[in-house]
Amino acid sequence: MSSEPLYDSDRVLEDIAAGERGVGAANAGRLYPADPASPATVFRHISRGCRGVRLGAARGARGIFTTPSAIRRFHQQLSGAEPAPASAPAARRAHARACRELDALGVK
């Protein structure tokens, strides 16, 4: 199991503490810009992300939820307004690939 957390709950919970209302994952797609997204798409953006960017969410007693601010941050990162941090698995793969390339060149 990966040590990387499934949800970016800290920022979402900060949004809630600041007075923002939580939105269930099933309804969050209605807040997407342009066209609404299906609940499956929203959950995929939370769990796997899109182009290295994951939608922030938290787990509550009634299920997974996000906030309008988290949805806005997600789309800002996708549009390049904010750089997306590299995920831990992607960083491990890049490191392993670099080590293989150095080994192939005989660099120790």
C-alpha positions as CSV (number, residue, x, y, z in Angstrom):
1,M,0.0,0.0,0.0
2,S,1.3,3.5,-0.9
3,S,2.3,5.8,2.0
4,E,0.9,8.7,-0.1
5,P,-2.4,9.9,1.3
6,L,-5.4,9.4,-0.9
7,Y,-7.0,12.7,-0.1
8,D,-5.5,16.2,0.4
9,S,-7.8,16.7,3.4
10,D,-5.8,19.4,5.2
11,R,-6.6,22.2,2.8
12,V,-10.2,21.0,2.4
13,L,-10.7,21.0,6.1
14,E,-9.1,24.5,6.3
15,D,-11.7,25.6,3.7
16,I,-14.5,24.2,5.9
17,A,-13.1,25.9,9.0
18,A,-13.0,29.2,7.1
19,G,-16.8,28.8,6.6
20,E,-17.0,27.2,3.2
21,R,-19.6,24.5,2.7
22,G,-18.6,21.0,1.9
23,V,-19.9,19.4,-1.3
24,G,-20.3,15.6,-1.6
25,A,-18.3,13.9,-4.3
26,A,-21.5,12.9,-6.0
27,N,-22.6,16.5,-6.4
28,A,-19.2,18.2,-6.9
29,G,-19.2,17.7,-10.6
30,R,-22.0,20.3,-10.9
31,L,-19.5,22.9,-9.8
32,Y,-16.9,22.1,-12.5
33,P,-16.4,24.9,-14.9
34,A,-18.0,24.6,-18.4
35,D,-19.6,21.1,-18.4
36,P,-20.7,19.2,-15.3
37,A,-18.7,16.1,-14.5
38,S,-20.1,12.7,-13.5
39,P,-19.6,11.4,-9.9
40,A,-17.2,8.8,-11.3
41,T,-15.1,11.5,-12.9
42,V,-15.0,13.5,-9.6
43,F,-13.9,10.4,-7.7
44,R,-11.3,9.6,-10.3
45,H,-9.9,13.1,-10.0
46,I,-9.8,12.6,-6.2
47,S,-8.2,9.2,-6.1
48,R,-6.0,9.1,-9.2
49,G,-5.9,12.7,-10.4
50,C,-5.6,14.1,-13.9
51,R,-2.2,14.9,-15.5
52,G,-0.5,14.6,-12.1
53,V,-3.0,16.8,-10.3
54,R,-5.5,15.5,-7.7
55,L,-8.7,17.1,-6.5
56,G,-8.5,17.8,-2.8
57,A,-11.1,16.0,-0.6
58,A,-11.7,14.7,2.9
59,R,-13.6,11.8,4.2
60,G,-16.5,12.5,6.6
61,A,-19.2,10.5,8.3
62,R,-21.4,10.7,5.3
63,G,-18.7,10.0,2.7
64,I,-16.1,11.9,0.6
65,F,-16.5,15.6,0.2
66,T,-14.6,18.5,-1.3
67,T,-15.2,22.3,-1.5
68,P,-15.7,24.8,-4.3
69,S,-12.2,26.2,-3.4
70,A,-10.6,22.8,-3.8
71,I,-12.3,22.4,-7.2
72,R,-11.1,25.9,-8.2
73,R,-7.5,25.0,-7.1
74,F,-7.7,21.7,-9.1
75,H,-8.6,23.5,-12.3
76,Q,-6.1,26.2,-11.7
77,Q,-3.3,23.6,-11.4
78,L,-4.6,21.8,-14.5
79,S,-4.5,25.1,-16.5
80,G,-1.0,25.8,-15.4
81,A,-1.8,28.7,-13.0
82,E,0.0,26.8,-10.2
83,P,2.7,24.2,-10.6
84,A,1.5,20.7,-9.5
85,P,3.9,19.0,-7.1
86,A,5.4,15.7,-8.2
87,S,3.7,12.7,-6.6
88,A,5.8,10.3,-4.6
89,P,5.3,7.4,-7.0
90,A,6.3,9.5,-10.0
91,A,9.4,10.7,-8.2
92,R,10.3,7.1,-7.3
93,R,9.9,6.0,-10.9
94,A,12.0,8.9,-12.2
95,H,14.7,8.1,-9.7
96,A,14.7,4.4,-10.6
97,R,14.9,5.3,-14.3
98,A,17.8,7.7,-13.7
99,C,19.6,5.0,-11.7
100,R,19.2,2.5,-14.6
101,E,20.5,5.0,-17.1
102,L,23.5,5.7,-15.0
103,D,24.2,2.0,-14.5
104,A,23.9,1.4,-18.2
105,L,26.6,4.2,-18.7
106,G,28.8,2.6,-16.1
107,V,28.5,5.4,-13.6
108,K,28.5,4.2,-10.0
